[in-house]
Structures are given as C-alpha cells and as structure tokens.
Amino acid sequence: MLQTVDLQASIMTTHIGSIGEDPDGRVRETMVDNLKRLGDFAADHGVTLATETGLESGPSLRSLLEEAGSKGIGVNFDPANLVMNGFDHMKAANVLSPFIVHTHAKDGVRQGDHGKEVPLGEGDVNFPAYIALMKELGYKGAYTIEREVGDDPVGDIKRAIEYLRQF
C-alpha cells in the first residue's frame, strides 16, 4: 500500500480471498479485523483499498465491509467475476453501490460449477444495462478493461475499447 501512497494514487485494488465454509466464524472475524486495520491505514494516507468482487455475493461482501466499518475500504466491482461465480451482477451492483470506487470491464459465462472469461460483449454481462445502472447509481469513474486469458489479449482489448465506445 505504501507504493500506492508514493505514487499518489487514490485507489488500490486487491482480492481479499473468500470466507468459504466458516462454521466458527474465525475466518470472517480475521477478515473483518484486517480490513479495518488496512482500511484505516489507507484512509489515513488518502487511499481507498478497493476489494474485488466475485467470490462472495453482493450482500455477503457488503455485510463484511459494513462490519469492518472503515472509510478507507471500497469495492472494485468486477461484473464478470460475479457472473462466473453464479451471482447476479446487476443485483450486486445495487447492493454494493455505496462502496463502488472502481469497476472492471470484463465479460464471462457460467459453465456448470465454473466460470469462463470471454471477450467483452460475448458473455453474460449485460453491458448496456450495467453501464446504464452504474450511471444511475452515480458512478463516474473509469471502466478498466481486464483480459486475463485468450489467444489474442491485445486484439481482444482493442475490440473491447470499440465495444465500450458505443455506450
């Protein structure tokens, strides 16, 4: 996080992992404590630590963030991660809207128990509706194209730029 401060960036994105099966609540308690400490440190340095969506449902992640109660914690909203993990990205955006400080432009599909990333516009993320919803929710930030797989990631990113320009 200190590099983020040194770069004078206002947002640092990260994955925090999944709570998963947690019968005694220890994993959740540890996550909440660490999010609070990191979030408070981030806020003291003018940074928002944005945790990426996808492994937990929108309501589950919101509950975790509210319990941590730090002004330095936000959400890096990745609609494809939610889709690939079997969650509704539109419902999650509504639930998490007070926390969203950044979003990815990535697409994916759910296949059985797993998800698969696909080129932007070819998956189950409804980008016209998603972008309209984000505007309605007051999001004014960037849509960062993320392409982690595929035979032609540079070409996919170029096509993604053209795809997003229509909105």
C-alpha positions in Angstrom: 0.0 0.0 0.0 2.9 2.3 0.6 3.7 2.2 -3.1 0.2 3.4 -3.8 0.8 6.3 -1.4 4.2 7.0 -3.0 2.5 7.1 -6.5 -0.1 9.5 -5.1 -2.8 7.1 -6.4 -6.2 7.3 -4.7 -7.3 3.7 -5.2 -5.5 0.4 -4.6 -7.3 -2.7 -5.9 -6.9 -6.1 -4.3 -8.5 -9.5 -3.8 -9.2 -10.4 -0.2 -10.0 -14.0 -0.7 -13.1 -15.9 0.2 -14.7 -16.6 3.5 -15.9 -20.0 2.3 -17.0 -22.5 4.9 -16.5 -20.8 8.3 -18.5 -22.7 10.9 -17.0 -21.0 13.9 -16.7 -17.5 12.3 -12.9 -17.2 12.8 -12.2 -16.6 9.1 -14.8 -13.8 9.0 -13.5 -12.3 12.2 -9.9 -12.3 10.9 -11.0 -10.7 7.6 -13.0 -8.0 9.4 -10.2 -7.1 11.7 -7.7 -7.0 8.8 -10.0 -5.0 6.6 -10.5 -2.5 9.4 -6.8 -2.1 10.0 -5.9 -1.8 6.3 -8.8 0.4 5.6 -7.9 2.8 8.4 -4.3 2.9 7.3 -5.4 3.6 3.7 -7.8 6.4 4.8 -5.0 8.0 6.9 -2.9 8.1 3.7 -5.7 9.3 1.3 -6.1 6.0 -0.3 -9.2 3.7 -0.7 -8.4 -0.1 -0.6 -10.9 -1.5 -3.2 -11.6 -5.2 -2.8 -12.6 -7.0 -5.9 -16.0 -8.7 -6.2 -16.8 -12.2 -7.3 -16.1 -14.8 -4.7 -18.9 -13.7 -2.4 -22.4 -12.5 -3.2 -23.1 -8.7 -3.1 -25.0 -8.9 0.2 -22.2 -11.1 1.8 -19.5 -8.7 0.8 -21.5 -5.6 1.8 -22.1 -7.2 5.3 -18.3 -7.8 5.6 -17.4 -4.2 4.6 -20.1 -2.7 6.9 -18.8 -4.8 9.8 -15.2 -3.6 9.2 -16.6 0.0 9.3 -13.6 1.7 7.7 -13.9 4.7 5.4 -10.8 3.5 3.6 -12.4 0.4 2.2 -14.3 0.3 -1.1 -15.2 -2.1 -3.9 -13.5 -2.8 -7.2 -16.6 -4.1 -9.0 -16.0 -6.9 -11.4 -19.2 -8.0 -13.0 -17.7 -10.9 -14.8 -16.3 -12.4 -11.6 -19.8 -12.3 -10.2 -21.3 -13.9 -13.3 -18.6 -16.6 -13.4 -19.3 -17.5 -9.8 -23.1 -17.7 -10.3 -24.1 -14.3 -8.9 -26.3 -11.6 -10.4 -24.1 -8.7 -11.3 -26.9 -6.2 -11.6 -28.3 -7.0 -8.1 -24.8 -7.0 -6.6 -24.1 -3.5 -8.2 -27.3 -2.2 -6.5 -26.3 -3.7 -3.1 -22.7 -2.6 -3.2 -23.2 0.8 -4.9 -22.3 2.9 -1.8 -18.9 1.2 -1.8 -18.0 1.1 -5.5 -15.0 3.2 -6.3 -13.7 1.3 -9.4 -15.0 -1.2 -12.0 -13.6 -3.7 -14.4 -14.9 -4.1 -17.9 -14.6 -7.9 -18.3 -17.1 -10.5 -19.5 -17.7 -14.1 -18.6 -20.1 -17.0 -18.7 -21.1 -19.6 -16.1 -20.4 -23.2 -17.2 -21.6 -25.8 -14.8 -19.8 -25.3 -11.5 -17.2 -23.0 -13.0 -16.9 -19.8 -15.0 -15.1 -18.8 -18.1 -13.8 -15.4 -19.1 -14.7 -14.4 -22.7 -14.1 -11.4 -24.9 -16.1 -8.3 -23.9 -19.6 -8.4 -25.3 -19.6 -12.2 -25.8 -20.6 -13.3 -22.3 -23.4 -12.9 -19.8 -22.6 -9.4 -18.5 -25.3 -7.2 -19.9 -23.0 -4.2 -20.5 -25.7 -1.8 -21.9 -27.8 -2.3 -18.8 -24.8 -2.5 -16.5 -23.3 0.8 -17.7 -26.8 2.5 -17.5 -27.2 1.2 -14.0 -23.7 2.5 -12.9 -24.6 5.9 -14.3 -27.9 5.8 -12.5 -26.1 4.9 -9.2 -23.8 7.9 -9.7 -20.6 6.1 -10.7 -18.3 8.5 -12.6 -15.1 6.5 -12.6 -13.2 4.5 -15.2 -14.1 1.2 -16.7 -10.8 -0.7 -16.7 -10.7 -3.4 -19.4 -9.3 -6.6 -17.9 -8.4 -9.6 -20.1 -6.7 -12.4 -18.4 -7.0 -15.2 -20.9 -7.4 -15.9 -24.6 -5.2 -16.3 -27.6 -5.2 -12.6 -28.6 -5.5 -10.5 -25.5 -4.2 -7.3 -27.2 -6.7 -7.8 -30.0 -9.5 -8.5 -27.5 -8.6 -5.3 -25.7 -8.8 -3.3 -28.9 -12.2 -4.8 -29.7 -13.3 -4.1 -26.1 -12.4 -0.4 -26.5 -14.5 -0.2 -29.6 -17.4 -2.1 -28.0 -17.4 0.2 -25.0 -17.3 3.3 -27.1 -20.9 2.7 -28.2 -22.1 3.3 -24.7 
